[in-house]
């Protein structure tokens, strides 16, 4: 794995973890779900709403890109 691929993986993991923990807390506090359903709903919500990062090789070298549900198109990161 290249340096940018590792960075993309860590960004994906970090964003998902933040959203998963947030949604797990919100679902537990504000819904009547119990047991297995709390982490399952948090997992689905975190997966759908987290931004996706990917390293790709271009003419100018390897670059990091991001796509997100709330942003139109694909954005270049650094």
C-alpha beads as a LAMMPS data file, in Angstrom:
LAMMPS data file: protein, C-alpha beads

78 atoms
77 bonds

1 atom types
1 bond types

-500.0 500.0 xlo xhi
-500.0 500.0 ylo yhi
-500.0 500.0 zlo zhi

Masses

1 110.0

Atoms # bond

1 1 1 0.000 0.000 0.000
2 1 1 1.211 3.469 -0.794
3 1 1 1.236 6.371 1.617
4 1 1 -1.935 7.900 0.125
5 1 1 -3.777 4.568 0.207
6 1 1 -2.996 4.254 3.915
7 1 1 -4.149 7.838 4.458
8 1 1 -7.401 7.133 2.577
9 1 1 -7.985 4.024 4.695
10 1 1 -7.400 5.942 7.922
11 1 1 -9.703 8.775 6.815
12 1 1 -12.441 6.255 5.936
13 1 1 -11.999 4.493 9.267
14 1 1 -11.938 7.706 11.286
15 1 1 -15.009 9.230 9.645
16 1 1 -16.970 6.001 9.982
17 1 1 -15.951 5.581 13.630
18 1 1 -17.025 9.107 14.545
19 1 1 -20.399 8.707 12.848
20 1 1 -20.944 5.169 14.200
21 1 1 -20.292 6.210 17.795
22 1 1 -22.476 9.306 17.409
23 1 1 -25.372 7.404 15.868
24 1 1 -25.078 4.591 18.393
25 1 1 -25.444 7.097 21.224
26 1 1 -28.343 8.895 19.525
27 1 1 -30.204 5.679 18.712
28 1 1 -29.729 4.358 22.233
29 1 1 -30.911 7.572 23.877
30 1 1 -33.771 8.640 21.616
31 1 1 -35.358 5.451 20.270
32 1 1 -36.930 2.393 21.845
33 1 1 -34.617 -0.036 20.057
34 1 1 -32.813 -2.622 22.179
35 1 1 -30.152 -5.279 21.850
36 1 1 -28.751 -6.063 18.426
37 1 1 -30.701 -3.302 16.655
38 1 1 -28.824 -0.375 18.222
39 1 1 -25.422 -1.145 16.660
40 1 1 -27.068 -2.366 13.434
41 1 1 -28.907 0.926 12.849
42 1 1 -25.765 2.891 13.780
43 1 1 -23.698 0.780 11.349
44 1 1 -26.074 1.351 8.431
45 1 1 -26.392 5.075 9.123
46 1 1 -22.628 5.463 9.528
47 1 1 -21.930 3.542 6.325
48 1 1 -24.386 5.548 4.251
49 1 1 -23.482 8.986 5.604
50 1 1 -19.686 8.797 5.915
51 1 1 -17.514 10.301 3.166
52 1 1 -15.547 7.924 0.941
53 1 1 -11.837 8.524 0.326
54 1 1 -9.749 6.900 -2.397
55 1 1 -6.199 7.230 -3.701
56 1 1 -5.895 7.151 -7.490
57 1 1 -3.041 7.450 -9.954
58 1 1 -3.390 10.342 -12.389
59 1 1 -1.167 11.955 -15.001
60 1 1 0.252 14.214 -12.290
61 1 1 0.970 11.336 -9.891
62 1 1 -1.060 9.763 -7.129
63 1 1 -3.811 11.918 -5.594
64 1 1 -6.413 11.574 -2.884
65 1 1 -10.097 12.020 -3.760
66 1 1 -13.261 12.245 -1.686
67 1 1 -16.921 11.757 -2.515
68 1 1 -19.746 12.409 -0.101
69 1 1 -23.509 12.289 -0.185
70 1 1 -23.773 15.985 0.744
71 1 1 -21.213 17.279 -1.777
72 1 1 -21.871 17.226 -5.500
73 1 1 -19.188 15.410 -7.472
74 1 1 -15.735 14.212 -6.470
75 1 1 -13.308 16.541 -4.713
76 1 1 -9.529 16.350 -4.771
77 1 1 -7.933 16.366 -1.330
78 1 1 -4.345 17.624 -1.105

Bonds

1 1 1 2
2 1 2 3
3 1 3 4
4 1 4 5
5 1 5 6
6 1 6 7
7 1 7 8
8 1 8 9
9 1 9 10
10 1 10 11
11 1 11 12
12 1 12 13
13 1 13 14
14 1 14 15
15 1 15 16
16 1 16 17
17 1 17 18
18 1 18 19
19 1 19 20
20 1 20 21
21 1 21 22
22 1 22 23
23 1 23 24
24 1 24 25
25 1 25 26
26 1 26 27
27 1 27 28
28 1 28 29
29 1 29 30
30 1 30 31
31 1 31 32
32 1 32 33
33 1 33 34
34 1 34 35
35 1 35 36
36 1 36 37
37 1 37 38
38 1 38 39
39 1 39 40
40 1 40 41
41 1 41 42
42 1 42 43
43 1 43 44
44 1 44 45
45 1 45 46
46 1 46 47
47 1 47 48
48 1 48 49
49 1 49 50
50 1 50 51
51 1 51 52
52 1 52 53
53 1 53 54
54 1 54 55
55 1 55 56
56 1 56 57
57 1 57 58
58 1 58 59
59 1 59 60
60 1 60 61
61 1 61 62
62 1 62 63
63 1 63 64
64 1 64 65
65 1 65 66
66 1 66 67
67 1 67 68
68 1 68 69
69 1 69 70
70 1 70 71
71 1 71 72
72 1 72 73
73 1 73 74
74 1 74 75
75 1 75 76
76 1 76 77
77 1 77 78
